[in-house]
Amino acid sequence: MLDNLQFDQKGLIPAIIQDYKTGQVLMMAYMNEEALKKTIETGKTWFYSRSRQKLWMKGEESGHIQEVKEISYDCDADTLLIKVEQTGVACHTGHYSCFYRDIEGREVEEKVFDEEVIYAPG
Amino acid sequence: MLDNLQFDQKGLIPAIIQDYKTGQVLMMAYMNEEALKKTIETGKTWFYSRSRQKLWMKGEESGHIQEVKEISYDCDADTLLIKVEQTGVACHTGHYSCFYRDIEGREVEEKVFDEEVIYAPG
């Protein structure tokens, strides 16, 4: 089924992550074929980090995992849309969604947690 | 205000387009700085076509324009989220959203129009 998808020259495909209950868009990140396979197998979102050049499971450090409810892809088959149940918050800044600023740079959504709380040791 | 944004090596930034009323994700396409400026100035979505290497206004041929309601960007400042009021349908296939297939390839959303109707001459 993954044969239908168009991964880019780097072997990546963007995945839009959406809250399955409210429809709020939470984040966008990239998957390679392995990340997508692990996402399907485990029912949790996995991504490929372009900066760290490795797979990571969303929430592996913070516990703020995403349980997959539905995966769809677009007409060009080059973008994924994944509806999830978010535990905690999606953004490493402590905001529920990564899209917390408007185009003027104003914070339009408040933090739920402080970063320090999310990534505090033990 | 656009100085905050991270355009990629090709000068592009992905823009997720979402129905402002229902929260349904309609499509994802790419903007360059000029497309984003025109989007802000005109209140309609403009994109950069990577295949045709030119700017286009969504709906310029079909009349199925998108009126911009809200623009936000994510924590990395490398993805836009644009809430719109969609006239007609977002997808050139005649579906309201481009995300009309699940990961198994099954059509999970029906067409609203036939392509032939959308792009019929005069």
gemmi code that builds the backbone of each chain (N, CA, C; Angstrom):
import gemmi

chains = {
    "A": [
        ("MET", (0.823, -1.218, 0.000), (0.000, 0.000, 0.000), (0.858, 1.269, 0.000)),
        ("LEU", (2.113, 1.133, 0.521), (2.974, 2.307, 0.532), (3.544, 2.605, -0.851)),
        ("ASP", (3.361, 1.665, -1.763), (3.865, 1.843, -3.121), (3.180, 2.996, -3.836)),
        ("ASN", (1.988, 3.332, -3.382), (1.271, 4.444, -4.020), (1.882, 5.796, -3.683)),
        ("LEU", (2.633, 5.849, -2.595), (3.078, 7.146, -2.079), (4.314, 7.666, -2.793)),
        ("GLN", (4.397, 8.981, -2.889), (5.525, 9.643, -3.523), (6.434, 10.224, -2.447)),
        ("PHE", (7.505, 9.530, -2.147), (8.509, 10.088, -1.247), (9.399, 11.014, -2.084)),
        ("ASP", (9.938, 12.080, -1.474), (10.744, 13.029, -2.251), (12.157, 12.484, -2.502)),
        ("GLN", (13.035, 13.310, -3.083), (14.381, 12.834, -3.449), (15.157, 12.338, -2.234)),
        ("LYS", (14.804, 12.899, -1.067), (15.484, 12.480, 0.157), (14.789, 11.295, 0.819)),
        ("GLY", (13.749, 10.795, 0.159), (13.038, 9.639, 0.716), (12.038, 10.023, 1.795)),
        ("LEU", (11.629, 11.292, 1.807), (10.738, 11.774, 2.869), (9.371, 12.176, 2.332)),
        ("ILE", (8.401, 12.153, 3.237), (7.061, 12.626, 2.906), (6.567, 13.426, 4.122)),
        ("PRO", (5.996, 14.619, 3.880), (5.492, 15.397, 5.013), (4.203, 14.792, 5.569)),
        ("ALA", (4.084, 14.822, 6.892), (2.886, 14.298, 7.554), (2.285, 15.403, 8.423)),
        ("ILE", (1.065, 15.772, 8.095), (0.316, 16.749, 8.892), (-0.360, 15.976, 10.015)),
        ("ILE", (-0.185, 16.439, 11.235), (-0.775, 15.743, 12.381), (-1.925, 16.579, 12.936)),
        ("GLN", (-3.089, 15.933, 13.040), (-4.313, 16.645, 13.413), (-4.976, 15.950, 14.592)),
        ("ASP", (-5.491, 16.724, 15.527), (-6.253, 16.177, 16.649), (-7.553, 15.558, 16.103)),
        ("TYR", (-7.772, 14.287, 16.369), (-8.897, 13.590, 15.736), (-10.247, 14.036, 16.292)),
        ("LYS", (-10.226, 14.618, 17.496), (-11.504, 15.052, 18.070), (-11.869, 16.462, 17.645)),
        ("THR", (-10.923, 17.392, 17.787), (-11.247, 18.801, 17.571), (-10.909, 19.281, 16.160)),
        ("GLY", (-10.089, 18.511, 15.433), (-9.659, 18.955, 14.109), (-8.500, 19.934, 14.156)),
        ("GLN", (-8.031, 20.304, 15.338), (-6.902, 21.242, 15.419), (-5.652, 20.627, 14.787)),
        ("VAL", (-4.974, 21.403, 13.959), (-3.714, 20.916, 13.390), (-2.622, 21.109, 14.435)),
        ("LEU", (-1.901, 20.048, 14.735), (-0.958, 20.061, 15.847), (0.477, 20.330, 15.412)),
        ("MET", (0.873, 19.751, 14.292), (2.272, 19.869, 13.856), (2.411, 19.306, 12.446)),
        ("MET", (3.569, 19.557, 11.855), (3.919, 18.852, 10.633), (5.340, 18.347, 10.788)),
        ("ALA", (5.569, 17.106, 10.405), (6.925, 16.554, 10.479), (7.075, 15.571, 9.316)),
        ("TYR", (8.283, 15.074, 9.146), (8.580, 14.246, 7.975), (8.756, 12.785, 8.359)),
        ("MET", (8.290, 11.921, 7.488), (8.477, 10.482, 7.660), (9.266, 9.955, 6.476)),
        ("ASN", (10.095, 8.950, 6.743), (10.603, 8.159, 5.631), (9.796, 6.845, 5.631)),
        ("GLU", (10.112, 5.951, 4.735), (9.284, 4.755, 4.623), (9.287, 3.957, 5.931)),
        ("GLU", (10.467, 3.892, 6.565), (10.585, 3.133, 7.806), (9.740, 3.765, 8.924)),
        ("ALA", (9.776, 5.089, 9.010), (8.984, 5.782, 10.046), (7.493, 5.527, 9.831)),
        ("LEU", (7.077, 5.546, 8.568), (5.662, 5.310, 8.287), (5.280, 3.867, 8.624)),
        ("LYS", (6.158, 2.924, 8.274), (5.887, 1.512, 8.614), (5.771, 1.336, 10.124)),
        ("LYS", (6.677, 1.964, 10.876), (6.633, 1.845, 12.340), (5.379, 2.516, 12.905)),
        ("THR", (4.975, 3.602, 12.270), (3.741, 4.296, 12.685), (2.539, 3.368, 12.511)),
        ("ILE", (2.508, 2.692, 11.376), (1.386, 1.778, 11.104), (1.433, 0.570, 12.044)),
        ("GLU", (2.623, 0.018, 12.218), (2.772, -1.184, 13.057), (2.454, -0.926, 14.529)),
        ("THR", (2.963, 0.227, 15.046), (2.864, 0.474, 16.487), (1.627, 1.277, 16.870)),
        ("GLY", (1.026, 1.951, 15.877), (-0.115, 2.804, 16.197), (0.267, 4.087, 16.906)),
        ("LYS", (1.575, 4.378, 16.931), (2.087, 5.640, 17.483), (2.857, 6.342, 16.364)),
        ("THR", (2.940, 7.673, 16.416), (3.639, 8.371, 15.335), (5.163, 8.308, 15.498)),
        ("TRP", (5.814, 7.980, 14.406), (7.276, 7.981, 14.277), (7.639, 8.920, 13.136)),
        ("PHE", (8.737, 9.633, 13.285), (9.167, 10.568, 12.261), (10.649, 10.380, 11.974)),
        ("TYR", (11.078, 11.031, 10.890), (12.499, 11.066, 10.591), (12.981, 12.483, 10.842)),
        ("SER", (13.949, 12.618, 11.716), (14.501, 13.940, 12.010), (15.552, 14.290, 10.973)),
        ("ARG", (15.301, 15.365, 10.229), (16.248, 15.788, 9.205), (17.513, 16.350, 9.841)),
        ("SER", (17.397, 16.993, 10.989), (18.591, 17.572, 11.631), (19.421, 16.484, 12.317)),
        ("ARG", (18.755, 15.555, 12.990), (19.496, 14.522, 13.725), (19.724, 13.272, 12.870)),
        ("GLN", (19.072, 13.252, 11.695), (19.188, 12.121, 10.755), (18.909, 10.781, 11.416)),
        ("LYS", (17.823, 10.735, 12.168), (17.408, 9.452, 12.737), (15.905, 9.413, 12.996)),
        ("LEU", (15.399, 8.216, 13.148), (13.986, 8.033, 13.480), (13.752, 8.418, 14.927)),
        ("TRP", (12.579, 8.941, 15.201), (12.206, 9.187, 16.588), (10.712, 8.962, 16.745)),
        ("MET", (10.355, 8.465, 17.905), (8.932, 8.323, 18.206), (8.505, 9.571, 18.943)),
        ("LYS", (7.457, 10.191, 18.463), (6.904, 11.367, 19.140), (6.559, 10.990, 20.576)),
        ("GLY", (7.132, 11.720, 21.525), (6.836, 11.462, 22.939), (7.790, 10.497, 23.597)),
        ("GLU", (8.821, 10.040, 22.865), (9.726, 9.039, 23.461), (10.446, 9.592, 24.687)),
        ("GLU", (10.726, 10.904, 24.678), (11.348, 11.525, 25.863), (10.312, 12.124, 26.809)),
        ("SER", (9.349, 12.808, 26.217), (8.403, 13.593, 27.021), (7.216, 12.780, 27.523)),
        ("GLY", (6.976, 11.624, 26.893), (5.763, 10.865, 27.206), (4.530, 11.398, 26.480)),
        ("HIS", (4.720, 12.474, 25.721), (3.588, 13.081, 25.017), (3.399, 12.420, 23.653)),
        ("ILE", (2.921, 11.198, 23.718), (2.789, 10.389, 22.506), (1.520, 10.739, 21.730)),
        ("GLN", (1.471, 10.242, 20.507), (0.303, 10.422, 19.640), (-0.194, 9.054, 19.200)),
        ("GLU", (-1.432, 8.746, 19.548), (-2.022, 7.466, 19.145), (-2.755, 7.672, 17.819)),
        ("VAL", (-2.406, 6.877, 16.839), (-2.935, 7.064, 15.481), (-4.374, 6.574, 15.381)),
        ("LYS", (-5.223, 7.420, 14.825), (-6.630, 7.062, 14.629), (-6.948, 6.831, 13.156)),
        ("GLU", (-6.272, 7.574, 12.281), (-6.626, 7.528, 10.858), (-5.467, 8.091, 10.047)),
        ("ILE", (-5.150, 7.453, 8.932), (-4.110, 7.975, 8.033), (-4.704, 8.133, 6.644)),
        ("SER", (-4.534, 9.296, 6.059), (-4.958, 9.468, 4.671), (-3.851, 10.175, 3.894)),
        ("TYR", (-3.989, 10.175, 2.583), (-2.992, 10.866, 1.763), (-3.701, 11.641, 0.663)),
        ("ASP", (-2.971, 12.589, 0.079), (-3.633, 13.552, -0.807), (-3.620, 13.101, -2.266)),
        ("CYS", (-4.230, 13.906, -3.112), (-4.416, 13.570, -4.527), (-3.097, 13.292, -5.244)),
        ("ASP", (-2.029, 14.011, -4.868), (-0.709, 13.798, -5.473), (0.061, 12.675, -4.785)),
        ("ALA", (-0.490, 12.155, -3.698), (0.137, 11.079, -2.918), (1.499, 11.489, -2.378)),
        ("ASP", (1.681, 12.798, -2.163), (2.969, 13.248, -1.636), (2.852, 13.961, -0.288)),
        ("THR", (1.699, 13.843, 0.352), (1.511, 14.388, 1.703), (0.572, 13.472, 2.470)),
        ("LEU", (0.907, 13.235, 3.755), (0.058, 12.418, 4.620), (-0.709, 13.312, 5.585)),
        ("LEU", (-1.898, 12.870, 5.948), (-2.673, 13.521, 7.008), (-2.979, 12.444, 8.041)),
        ("ILE", (-2.541, 12.670, 9.268), (-2.691, 11.639, 10.302), (-3.477, 12.214, 11.466)),
        ("LYS", (-4.621, 11.605, 11.731), (-5.428, 12.027, 12.872), (-5.017, 11.221, 14.091)),
        ("VAL", (-4.794, 11.928, 15.195), (-4.251, 11.280, 16.391), (-5.005, 11.691, 17.648)),
        ("GLU", (-4.817, 10.864, 18.667), (-5.189, 11.272, 20.017), (-3.896, 11.690, 20.708)),
        ("GLN", (-3.799, 12.956, 21.051), (-2.565, 13.507, 21.621), (-2.583, 13.350, 23.140)),
        ("THR", (-1.541, 12.739, 23.681), (-1.326, 12.758, 25.132), (-0.485, 13.981, 25.460)),
        ("GLY", (-0.869, 14.760, 26.463), (-0.106, 15.960, 26.806), (-0.223, 16.990, 25.713)),
        ("VAL", (0.924, 17.445, 25.219), (0.920, 18.485, 24.184), (1.786, 18.041, 23.012)),
        ("ALA", (1.516, 18.616, 21.830), (2.281, 18.237, 20.640), (3.602, 18.992, 20.537)),
        ("CYS", (3.652, 20.204, 21.072), (4.813, 21.058, 20.809), (5.832, 21.012, 21.941)),
        ("HIS", (7.109, 20.982, 21.558), (8.183, 20.938, 22.554), (8.246, 22.227, 23.368)),
        ("THR", (7.553, 23.289, 22.891), (7.532, 24.556, 23.633), (6.530, 24.524, 24.777)),
        ("GLY", (5.698, 23.475, 24.815), (4.682, 23.384, 25.853), (3.309, 23.815, 25.381)),
        ("HIS", (3.204, 24.239, 24.117), (1.896, 24.564, 23.537), (1.226, 23.285, 23.040)),
        ("TYR", (-0.096, 23.274, 23.067), (-0.796, 22.081, 22.599), (-0.512, 21.846, 21.116)),
        ("SER", (-0.517, 22.920, 20.337), (-0.205, 22.843, 18.912), (1.066, 23.617, 18.626)),
        ("CYS", (1.845, 23.157, 17.624), (3.028, 23.917, 17.213), (2.642, 25.236, 16.534)),
        ("PHE", (1.394, 25.340, 16.080), (0.957, 26.555, 15.366), (0.334, 27.513, 16.378)),
        ("TYR", (1.164, 28.133, 17.196), (0.655, 28.970, 18.284), (0.910, 30.460, 18.040)),
        ("ARG", (1.481, 30.795, 16.873), (1.730, 32.203, 16.559), (1.046, 32.585, 15.259)),
        ("ASP", (0.472, 33.795, 15.212), (-0.089, 34.256, 13.949), (1.028, 34.872, 13.108)),
        ("ILE", (0.670, 35.260, 11.894), (1.687, 35.691, 10.929), (2.436, 36.948, 11.395)),
        ("GLU", (1.854, 37.677, 12.324), (2.532, 38.850, 12.902), (3.495, 38.444, 14.025)),
        ("GLY", (3.518, 37.143, 14.357), (4.410, 36.680, 15.407), (3.796, 36.734, 16.804)),
        ("ARG", (2.538, 37.129, 16.879), (1.862, 37.188, 18.183), (1.469, 35.787, 18.634)),
        ("GLU", (1.677, 35.520, 19.905), (1.299, 34.215, 20.458), (-0.220, 34.192, 20.596)),
        ("VAL", (-0.873, 33.328, 19.826), (-2.335, 33.320, 19.852), (-2.878, 32.133, 20.654)),
        ("GLU", (-1.973, 31.310, 21.143), (-2.407, 30.181, 21.969), (-1.452, 30.074, 23.147)),
        ("GLU", (-1.982, 29.927, 24.333), (-1.129, 29.877, 25.524), (-0.496, 28.508, 25.733)),
        ("LYS", (0.610, 28.521, 26.456), (1.271, 27.265, 26.817), (0.407, 26.458, 27.777)),
        ("VAL", (0.502, 25.165, 27.663), (-0.153, 24.282, 28.622), (0.860, 23.890, 29.700)),
        ("PHE", (2.101, 23.642, 29.275), (3.194, 23.261, 30.167), (4.395, 24.166, 29.918)),
        ("ASP", (5.294, 24.252, 30.870), (6.604, 24.828, 30.602), (7.494, 23.747, 30.009)),
        ("GLU", (8.396, 24.150, 29.116), (9.317, 23.176, 28.519), (10.051, 22.401, 29.612)),
        ("GLU", (10.425, 23.128, 30.669), (11.222, 22.518, 31.740), (10.467, 21.359, 32.385)),
        ("VAL", (9.160, 21.507, 32.442), (8.348, 20.446, 33.041), (8.306, 19.235, 32.113)),
        ("ILE", (8.162, 19.522, 30.802), (8.054, 18.415, 29.840), (9.313, 17.562, 29.819)),
        ("TYR", (10.473, 18.256, 29.816), (11.718, 17.510, 29.631), (12.549, 17.384, 30.912)),
        ("ALA", (11.883, 17.628, 32.046), (12.588, 17.506, 33.325), (13.065, 16.077, 33.529)),
        ("PRO", (14.291, 15.895, 34.027), (14.781, 14.539, 34.245), (13.981, 13.847, 35.345)),
        ("GLY", (13.701, 12.603, 35.104), (13.059, 11.717, 36.059), (11.804, 12.285, 36.687)),
    ],
    "B": [
        ("MET", (7.626, 41.044, 8.943), (7.088, 39.886, 9.671), (7.465, 38.561, 8.992)),
        ("LEU", (7.723, 38.637, 7.669), (8.088, 37.401, 6.970), (9.541, 37.022, 7.265)),
        ("ASP", (10.276, 37.940, 7.866), (11.675, 37.675, 8.202), (11.816, 36.544, 9.210)),
        ("ASN", (10.764, 36.316, 9.977), (10.820, 35.236, 10.970), (10.767, 33.858, 10.326)),
        ("LEU", (10.267, 33.801, 9.092), (9.980, 32.492, 8.501), (11.216, 31.850, 7.882)),
        ("GLN", (11.235, 30.541, 7.925), (12.334, 29.766, 7.354), (11.882, 29.170, 6.028)),
        ("PHE", (12.267, 29.785, 4.935), (12.027, 29.191, 3.626), (13.144, 28.166, 3.381)),
        ("ASP", (12.861, 27.111, 2.633), (13.884, 26.066, 2.425), (14.900, 26.499, 1.353)),
        ("GLN", (15.808, 25.584, 0.995), (16.880, 25.949, 0.045), (16.323, 26.438, -1.294)),
        ("LYS", (15.112, 25.943, -1.615), (14.499, 26.365, -2.884), (13.647, 27.621, -2.706)),
        ("GLY", (13.670, 28.181, -1.493), (12.898, 29.403, -1.250), (11.425, 29.133, -0.998)),
        ("LEU", (11.099, 27.896, -0.605), (9.691, 27.516, -0.431), (9.369, 27.189, 1.015)),
        ("ILE", (8.083, 27.323, 1.330), (7.593, 26.931, 2.654), (6.257, 26.215, 2.438)),
        ("PRO", (6.061, 25.059, 3.089), (4.783, 24.367, 2.914), (3.656, 25.083, 3.664)),
        ("ALA", (2.490, 25.114, 3.046), (1.310, 25.743, 3.655), (0.182, 24.723, 3.719)),
        ("ILE", (-0.237, 24.427, 4.938), (-1.379, 23.539, 5.161), (-2.636, 24.405, 5.081)),
        ("ILE", (-3.589, 23.975, 4.283), (-4.825, 24.754, 4.120), (-5.974, 24.018, 4.810)),
        ("GLN", (-6.642, 24.750, 5.693), (-7.670, 24.146, 6.544), (-8.968, 24.941, 6.430)),
        ("ASP", (-10.078, 24.230, 6.377), (-11.395, 24.882, 6.385), (-11.596, 25.564, 7.741)),
        ("TYR", (-11.861, 26.868, 7.721), (-11.895, 27.619, 8.993), (-13.128, 27.281, 9.827)),
        ("LYS", (-14.165, 26.756, 9.168), (-15.373, 26.441, 9.938), (-15.314, 25.041, 10.529)),
        ("THR", (-14.985, 24.058, 9.695), (-15.071, 22.664, 10.138), (-13.751, 22.123, 10.661)),
        ("GLY", (-12.639, 22.794, 10.341), (-11.329, 22.282, 10.720), (-10.809, 21.208, 9.772)),
        ("GLN", (-11.574, 20.853, 8.741), (-11.089, 19.826, 7.796), (-9.837, 20.329, 7.071)),
        ("VAL", (-8.824, 19.473, 6.991), (-7.626, 19.839, 6.232), (-7.920, 19.609, 4.760)),
        ("LEU", (-7.701, 20.622, 3.949), (-8.117, 20.589, 2.548), (-6.994, 20.204, 1.595)),
        ("MET", (-5.794, 20.701, 1.856), (-4.687, 20.467, 0.926), (-3.392, 20.958, 1.560)),
        ("MET", (-2.278, 20.615, 0.939), (-1.023, 21.249, 1.284), (-0.338, 21.651, -0.012)),
        ("ALA", (0.203, 22.868, -0.043), (0.921, 23.314, -1.234), (2.045, 24.232, -0.768)),
        ("TYR", (2.884, 24.640, -1.705), (4.085, 25.398, -1.340), (3.968, 26.861, -1.763)),
        ("MET", (4.491, 27.723, -0.909), (4.551, 29.153, -1.218), (6.013, 29.574, -1.249)),
        ("ASN", (6.325, 30.525, -2.133), (7.583, 31.243, -1.977), (7.229, 32.597, -1.354)),
        ("GLU", (8.208, 33.436, -1.151), (7.932, 34.683, -0.439), (6.914, 35.525, -1.199)),
        ("GLU", (7.028, 35.540, -2.522), (6.100, 36.344, -3.334), (4.669, 35.819, -3.216)),
        ("ALA", (4.519, 34.509, -3.245), (3.178, 33.913, -3.124), (2.568, 34.263, -1.772)),
        ("LEU", (3.387, 34.212, -0.739), (2.870, 34.539, 0.593), (2.479, 36.010, 0.670)),
        ("LYS", (3.309, 36.880, 0.097), (2.969, 38.308, 0.093), (1.657, 38.559, -0.648)),
        ("LYS", (1.493, 37.907, -1.799), (0.259, 38.096, -2.574), (-0.939, 37.540, -1.804)),
        ("THR", (-0.720, 36.444, -1.087), (-1.789, 35.860, -0.265), (-2.234, 36.856, 0.803)),
        ("ILE", (-1.255, 37.499, 1.436), (-1.569, 38.477, 2.490), (-2.243, 39.718, 1.892)),
        ("GLU", (-1.695, 40.190, 0.764), (-2.239, 41.405, 0.139), (-3.652, 41.218, -0.392)),
        ("THR", (-3.885, 40.075, -1.045), (-5.172, 39.891, -1.742), (-6.214, 39.187, -0.893)),
        ("GLY", (-5.771, 38.523, 0.175), (-6.727, 37.764, 0.988), (-7.194, 36.484, 0.318)),
        ("LYS", (-6.513, 36.100, -0.772), (-6.783, 34.820, -1.457), (-5.480, 34.017, -1.462)),
        ("THR", (-5.587, 32.690, -1.506), (-4.352, 31.898, -1.472), (-3.651, 31.859, -2.838)),
        ("TRP", (-2.344, 32.106, -2.796), (-1.454, 31.991, -3.946), (-0.375, 30.977, -3.578)),
        ("PHE", (0.036, 30.200, -4.557), (1.067, 29.194, -4.314), (2.130, 29.263, -5.400)),
        ("TYR", (3.220, 28.533, -5.140), (4.249, 28.388, -6.160), (4.205, 26.955, -6.658)),
        ("SER", (3.990, 26.792, -7.944), (3.957, 25.450, -8.519), (5.367, 24.987, -8.816)),
        ("ARG", (5.775, 23.894, -8.150), (7.121, 23.374, -8.371), (7.249, 22.755, -9.744)),
        ("SER", (6.161, 22.169, -10.268), (6.251, 21.538, -11.588), (6.203, 22.591, -12.700)),
        ("ARG", (5.347, 23.591, -12.548), (5.217, 24.603, -13.602), (6.135, 25.799, -13.357)),
        ("GLN", (6.770, 25.821, -12.175), (7.696, 26.897, -11.803), (7.092, 28.279, -11.978)),
        ("LYS", (5.878, 28.425, -11.487), (5.260, 29.759, -11.519), (4.249, 29.904, -10.401)),
        ("LEU", (3.900, 31.144, -10.108), (2.864, 31.437, -9.120), (1.494, 31.132, -9.699)),
        ("TRP", (0.608, 30.693, -8.853), (-0.783, 30.537, -9.286), (-1.708, 30.873, -8.128)),
        ("MET", (-2.851, 31.430, -8.487), (-3.854, 31.686, -7.472), (-4.803, 30.499, -7.473)),
        ("LYS", (-5.034, 29.952, -6.299), (-5.973, 28.838, -6.176), (-7.338, 29.291, -6.696)),
        ("GLY", (-7.871, 28.559, -7.651), (-9.192, 28.900, -8.187), (-9.151, 29.823, -9.386)),
        ("GLU", (-7.934, 30.160, -9.867), (-7.882, 31.115, -10.987), (-8.558, 30.550, -12.242)),
        ("GLU", (-8.478, 29.231, -12.404), (-9.168, 28.622, -13.551), (-10.562, 28.126, -13.192)),
        ("SER", (-10.661, 27.505, -12.035), (-11.900, 26.818, -11.660), (-12.914, 27.729, -10.973)),
        ("GLY", (-12.434, 28.866, -10.463), (-13.305, 29.720, -9.656), (-13.395, 29.259, -8.208)),
        ("HIS", (-12.753, 28.144, -7.906), (-12.812, 27.588, -6.555), (-11.727, 28.212, -5.672)),
        ("ILE", (-11.948, 29.477, -5.354), (-10.946, 30.242, -4.605), (-11.016, 29.941, -3.108)),
        ("GLN", (-9.982, 30.404, -2.423), (-9.910, 30.265, -0.958), (-9.717, 31.644, -0.355)),
        ("GLU", (-10.657, 32.058, 0.472), (-10.552, 33.349, 1.137), (-9.856, 33.145, 2.485)),
        ("VAL", (-8.789, 33.883, 2.691), (-7.957, 33.680, 3.879), (-8.622, 34.267, 5.122)),
        ("LYS", (-8.698, 33.461, 6.170), (-9.262, 33.917, 7.440), (-8.186, 34.115, 8.501)),
        ("GLU", (-7.133, 33.301, 8.446), (-6.142, 33.321, 9.524), (-4.870, 32.638, 9.028)),
        ("ILE", (-3.723, 33.204, 9.348), (-2.440, 32.565, 8.985), (-1.617, 32.407, 10.254)),
        ("SER", (-1.116, 31.208, 10.484), (-0.204, 31.025, 11.611), (1.002, 30.208, 11.139)),
        ("TYR", (2.025, 30.169, 11.972), (3.208, 29.371, 11.611), (3.688, 28.600, 12.827)),
        ("ASP", (4.491, 27.595, 12.583), (4.799, 26.648, 13.662), (6.064, 27.030, 14.432)),
        ("CYS", (6.383, 26.234, 15.441), (7.487, 26.534, 16.352), (8.824, 26.670, 15.635)),
        ("ASP", (9.027, 25.903, 14.567), (10.273, 25.999, 13.794), (10.205, 27.090, 12.728)),
        ("ALA", (9.030, 27.684, 12.578), (8.797, 28.747, 11.588), (9.065, 28.264, 10.169)),
        ("ASP", (8.885, 26.958, 9.942), (9.106, 26.431, 8.591), (7.869, 25.781, 7.980)),
        ("THR", (6.714, 26.004, 8.585), (5.452, 25.526, 8.017), (4.358, 26.543, 8.338)),
        ("LEU", (3.501, 26.797, 7.359), (2.359, 27.702, 7.560), (1.073, 26.895, 7.707)),
        ("LEU", (0.152, 27.443, 8.485), (-1.203, 26.898, 8.570), (-2.142, 28.036, 8.218)),
        ("ILE", (-2.953, 27.828, 7.183), (-3.822, 28.904, 6.713), (-5.277, 28.436, 6.757)),
        ("LYS", (-6.078, 29.135, 7.536), (-7.503, 28.805, 7.603), (-8.236, 29.626, 6.558)),
        ("VAL", (-9.083, 28.953, 5.798), (-9.741, 29.602, 4.661), (-11.229, 29.283, 4.617)),
        ("GLU", (-11.918, 30.140, 3.869), (-13.279, 29.819, 3.461), (-13.181, 29.344, 2.024)),
        ("GLN", (-13.508, 28.076, 1.795), (-13.347, 27.460, 0.478), (-14.607, 27.671, -0.356)),
        ("THR", (-14.447, 28.240, -1.540), (-15.547, 28.268, -2.514), (-15.441, 26.998, -3.346)),
        ("GLY", (-16.549, 26.304, -3.556), (-16.515, 25.061, -4.344), (-15.736, 23.993, -3.602)),
        ("VAL", (-14.731, 23.429, -4.258), (-13.948, 22.355, -3.650), (-12.463, 22.684, -3.745)),
        ("ALA", (-11.669, 22.095, -2.846), (-10.231, 22.373, -2.847), (-9.481, 21.519, -3.857)),
        ("CYS", (-9.984, 20.340, -4.153), (-9.187, 19.387, -4.946), (-9.576, 19.405, -6.420)),
        ("HIS", (-8.563, 19.323, -7.276), (-8.805, 19.329, -8.722), (-9.548, 18.074, -9.183)),
        ("THR", (-9.606, 17.053, -8.301), (-10.320, 15.822, -8.647), (-11.828, 15.971, -8.443)),
        ("GLY", (-12.224, 17.074, -7.797), (-13.648, 17.276, -7.527), (-14.047, 16.944, -6.099)),
        ("HIS", (-13.058, 16.468, -5.303), (-13.317, 16.210, -3.886), (-13.168, 17.524, -3.095)),
        ("TYR", (-13.915, 17.626, -2.006), (-13.821, 18.849, -1.196), (-12.407, 18.997, -0.634)),
        ("SER", (-11.831, 17.904, -0.155), (-10.462, 17.905, 0.363), (-9.593, 17.023, -0.522)),
        ("CYS", (-8.305, 17.379, -0.639), (-7.365, 16.520, -1.373), (-7.096, 15.212, -0.627)),
        ("PHE", (-7.386, 15.184, 0.669), (-7.128, 13.974, 1.474), (-8.378, 13.101, 1.482)),
        ("TYR", (-8.661, 12.466, 0.357), (-9.900, 11.710, 0.222), (-9.678, 10.200, 0.185)),
        ("ARG", (-8.422, 9.771, 0.374), (-8.114, 8.335, 0.390), (-7.435, 7.951, 1.691)),
        ("ASP", (-7.798, 6.790, 2.228), (-7.078, 6.322, 3.411), (-5.814, 5.595, 2.970)),
        ("ILE", (-5.022, 5.182, 3.944), (-3.691, 4.643, 3.649), (-3.763, 3.345, 2.824)),
        ("GLU", (-4.923, 2.695, 2.818), (-5.118, 1.503, 1.985), (-5.501, 1.877, 0.548)),
        ("GLY", (-5.668, 3.181, 0.291), (-6.038, 3.617, -1.051), (-7.534, 3.679, -1.292)),
        ("ARG", (-8.307, 3.371, -0.263), (-9.773, 3.422, -0.399), (-10.264, 4.862, -0.376)),
        ("GLU", (-11.191, 5.165, -1.271), (-11.767, 6.502, -1.298), (-12.702, 6.649, -0.108)),
        ("VAL", (-12.357, 7.536, 0.819), (-13.170, 7.666, 2.032), (-14.048, 8.917, 2.002)),
        ("GLU", (-13.907, 9.691, 0.937), (-14.756, 10.876, 0.806), (-15.205, 10.957, -0.645)),
        ("GLU", (-16.477, 11.193, -0.844), (-17.000, 11.224, -2.214), (-16.731, 12.545, -2.916)),
        ("LYS", (-16.731, 12.480, -4.236), (-16.592, 13.699, -5.031), (-17.807, 14.595, -4.866)),
        ("VAL", (-17.566, 15.879, -4.945), (-18.669, 16.848, -4.959), (-18.995, 17.204, -6.401)),
        ("PHE", (-17.949, 17.345, -7.216), (-18.082, 17.682, -8.631), (-17.278, 16.684, -9.453)),
        ("ASP", (-17.589, 16.590, -10.739), (-16.693, 15.913, -11.670), (-15.639, 16.909, -12.131)),
        ("GLU", (-14.430, 16.412, -12.379), (-13.375, 17.298, -12.878), (-13.848, 18.054, -14.117)),
        ("GLU", (-14.586, 17.337, -14.969), (-15.003, 17.921, -16.243), (-15.869, 19.161, -16.009)),
        ("VAL", (-16.637, 19.118, -14.917), (-17.503, 20.255, -14.613), (-16.667, 21.428, -14.122)),
        ("ILE", (-15.660, 21.105, -13.272), (-14.838, 22.175, -12.700), (-14.073, 22.930, -13.777)),
        ("TYR", (-13.512, 22.170, -14.727), (-12.630, 22.818, -15.705), (-13.255, 22.922, -17.098)),
        ("ALA", (-14.579, 22.794, -17.158), (-15.259, 22.899, -18.448), (-15.060, 24.303, -19.014)),
        ("PRO", (-14.803, 24.406, -20.318), (-14.613, 25.744, -20.896), (-15.906, 26.551, -20.828)),
        ("GLY", (-15.740, 27.816, -20.541), (-16.819, 28.815, -20.518), (-18.102, 28.340, -19.924)),
    ],
}
model = gemmi.Model(1)
for chain_id, residues in chains.items():
    chain = gemmi.Chain(chain_id)
    for i, (resn, *xyz) in enumerate(residues, 1):
        res = gemmi.Residue()
        res.name, res.seqid = resn, gemmi.SeqId(i, " ")
        for name, pos in zip(("N", "CA", "C"), xyz):
            atom = gemmi.Atom()
            atom.name, atom.element = name, gemmi.Element(name[0])
            atom.pos, atom.b_iso = gemmi.Position(*pos), 0.0
            res.add_atom(atom)
        chain.add_residue(res)
    model.add_chain(chain)
structure = gemmi.Structure()
structure.add_model(model)
structure.setup_entities()
